[in-house]
Structure formats: structure tokens, C-alpha cells
Amino acid sequence: MNRYPLQHNALRCSTALAGGLSDWTVLGLAVTIYAGRLAIRAWYIRGHRYGPIEWVLRAATYGTLRPTEIGRTQPG
């Protein structure tokens, strides 16, 4: 769920820049942003159970703050 808002923002930025850049430059920028996001996501998911937006929604639903890191237990 977390990647959709970021994809939307990346698309908006690339279309805003498209007026002054060539098609190949915009394509290269979009691929670079996408690859960077995939690398960051892979790194984040290795150490956390949920993404940040999912964590907020779960906290609101359950009414408690749950640990996001893998290996940590819930206090109490």
C-alpha cells in the first residue's frame, strides 16, 4: 500500500519536468527513481513487519502502538 502514493508523486514530478526535458531524460529519471525506491523498500522490509502507512492504520484500528521491527516483542 505504501508504494502507491510515492508512485503518484514520482509520476507528477516527471510529467511536470517533461516540458523542459527530452523523452529519454524523463524516462531515465523515472527508471532511476523507481529503482532507488525498490532498493530502499527492500532494505526497509528486511527489518520491519509493516510499512509506515500500514503501521499507522494498524495502530488506529487496534488502538495500541505495536512494534514494527522484526524480532521485537510487544511490551506488557
Backbone hydrogen bonds, N-H to C=O, Kabsch-Sander energy under -0.5 kcal/mol:
donor,donor_aa,acceptor,acceptor_aa,energy
4,Y,1,M,-0.7
6,L,2,N,-0.9
7,Q,3,R,-2.6
8,H,4,Y,-2.2
9,N,5,P,-2.1
10,A,6,L,-2.5
11,L,7,Q,-2.4
12,R,8,H,-2.4
13,C,9,N,-2.4
14,S,10,A,-2.4
15,T,11,L,-2.2
16,A,12,R,-1.9
17,L,13,C,-1.9
18,A,14,S,-1.0
19,G,16,A,-0.5
20,G,17,L,-1.4
21,L,17,L,-0.8
26,V,22,S,-2.2
27,L,23,D,-2.4
28,G,24,W,-2.5
29,L,25,T,-2.4
30,A,26,V,-2.5
31,V,27,L,-2.5
32,T,28,G,-2.3
33,I,29,L,-2.6
34,Y,30,A,-2.4
35,A,31,V,-2.7
36,G,32,T,-2.3
37,R,33,I,-2.3
38,L,34,Y,-2.2
39,A,35,A,-2.1
40,I,36,G,-2.4
41,R,37,R,-2.6
42,A,38,L,-2.4
43,W,39,A,-2.1
44,Y,40,I,-2.5
45,I,41,R,-2.8
46,R,42,A,-1.3
47,G,43,W,-0.6
47,G,44,Y,-1.3
48,H,44,Y,-0.9
49,R,68,T,-3.5
55,W,51,G,-2.4
56,V,52,P,-2.0
57,L,53,I,-2.3
58,R,54,E,-2.6
59,A,55,W,-2.5
60,A,56,V,-2.3
61,T,57,L,-2.2
62,Y,58,R,-3.0
63,G,59,A,-1.8
66,R,64,T,-0.6
70,I,47,G,-1.9
72,R,69,E,-1.2
